[in-house]
Amino acid sequence: MGSLGFSISMIASMSPTLTETRLIPSMACVSTMVAPSLASVSLVSSSPGVKRSARSFGFRASMLPSMETTPDSDIDVVSSATTKKVLVPIGYGTEEIEAVVLVDVLRRAGAEVTLASVEQKLEVEASSGTKLLADVLISKCADQVYDLVVLPGGMPGAVRLRDCVVLEKIMKRQAEDKRLYGAISMAPAITLLPWGLLTRKRTTGHPAFFGKLPTFWAVKTNIQISGELTTSRGPGTSFQFALSLAEQLFGESTAKSIEEFLIVRDGYQNPKKEEFNSIDWSLNHIPRVLIPVANGSEEVEVVTITDVLRRAKVDVTVASVERSLRITASQGTKIITDKLIGEAAESSYDLIVLPGGHTGTERLQKSKILKKLLREQHESGQIVGATNTSTIILHKHGLLEEKRTTVYPLDTDGPSNHLMIEGAEVVIDGNVITSLGLATVTKFSLAIVSKLFGHARARSVSEGLVHEYPRHLTPI
C-alpha cells in the first residue's frame, strides 16, 4: 500500500462506502483460457420498458444522413455501417460517475460499448456503493479489436484495473497498434503509468494523484490529448472527457449535437440557479434520501445523485419500482438497486428525488406505492425533488401547486399550470427542488448538499469531484 502513495483515510474520503480495500487478485483477470466471442454489446435491448430512439441519443433525424433506424425491433435504434467498438473496464471501487458517463455518451454517439468486469463476476460494486452489472467478463474481450479502450478511475478501482493481466495486455496492444486509449482521474497515475503507457505523453489526472505523474509531462488541464492517449481529471470532467473521445471517434458535429442535448455547460460563470421562498433544510440527524428508479431512467442522473449525496454522508436508498432489483437504464446500463419500492416504503425519508428519462418517468408514474409515498411526503411537508422529465410526476400528483420549477427544454408534455423559470438549471421553491438533469445533475446534487449541510460541505464534495464550484456564492 505504501508504494501506491495513498492512505486508507484518503480512499475513504473519496469513496465513502469503501472502508476496506480488498485488493485480492481477480481470477477473471489472470485466466488464460479465453473463449473467442463477440464481446461488444448491441445497442438493442430486450429489457422491458426500455425504448430508445434517435432523439434519446441526442440527435434529430436530419443529423443522421449516414445512419438508419433498425426496423421491426422492440426499440428504435440508431445504427451505422461504420460502428466503432469501445471497451470500458470496471472493477471493485471504480468511480461510477466516470464509468457511466463514458458508456452513456459514447452509446449516444453511436458506439458499440462493452462494459467489462475485471472481477470474477459481472456485478461490480463501485466506489460510492452503486452496483453495476457488466456486459461480460474481461476474459471475453482478450481477442477483440477495439477502436477505443478507456479506463475510469476511482479507488481501489484503478488498482483493480492495474492488477488485471488480461486488461494490461489489451491496453498494451491498443497502444502498440496506435489505436485510441484513455484514462481519467486516478487511472493515468495508478494504472497506465506502471504499464509504461505514459512514456513521452502529456498527461493529466486527479489532483490527489497528480504528483505521481512524470513531472515534465504532467499538465493541469481538464482534458489532455497526446497522440492516441486522452486523459482527464475526475468525475466533474467526465462529460468533457467522454465528448472529447466521441469527437475523436465520430467527428466534431456528432460530439456537438450530444453536448447540446445533454446540456453540457462550461464552468460556473453563470450558474443559473434560482431559489424562492427559502426555508431551512438542515436536520439534527443523518438525512435519509430515497431515489426511486425504473427501466428507462437516466443512468447518469441516478448514479450522479447517489454518488454526490453519499460523498456528503447522506443515507441514500435506490429503490426499483420494477419486479426485480435490476433495472436497465435509458442507455443500456444495468444497475442493481438496493431495495424494491415495497420494502423501501416501510421507512420514512427526508427527501425523495425522482430521476428523469422518458420511459423511466412513465414507469415511475404508474407505481401506486410511489404515488402513496409522494402524497405522504407532501402532506408532511418533507422535501421532494425531480430532474429532467420526472417533474411531470410531481405535477400530476399535485405537488407543484404555485411552485416555481425548471423543466427539460425539449419536453413538450410538461406541466403548464405552474411557474417555470426560463434558462434556470436548478430551481428551489421552499421544499421542492427541480433541475434540467443530464449534465446539470451535479449542480442539482450539490445544491441539495448545500441546503442540507451548508456551503462548506458542498464545496468540499465539489473539490473531490474536481467540479468547478462558485467562489462567491451564498449558501442556497
Helices and strands as residue ranges (DSSP letters): G 2-4, H 8-14, H 27-30, G 55-57, G 61-63, E 67-69, E 78-80, E 85-90, H 96-109, E 112-117, E 123-125, E 131-133, E 136-137, G 138-141, E 148-151, H 157-162, H 165-176, E 180-184, H 187-187, I 188-192, G 207-212, G 215-217, E 223-226, E 229-232, G 235-237, H 238-250, H 252-261, E 273-276, E 288-293, H 299-311, E 315-320, E 326-328, E 334-336, E 339-340, H 341-344, E 351-354, H 358-365, H 368-379, E 383-387, G 388-390, H 391-396, E 404-405, E 419-420, E 426-429, E 432-435, G 438-440, H 441-453, H 455-465
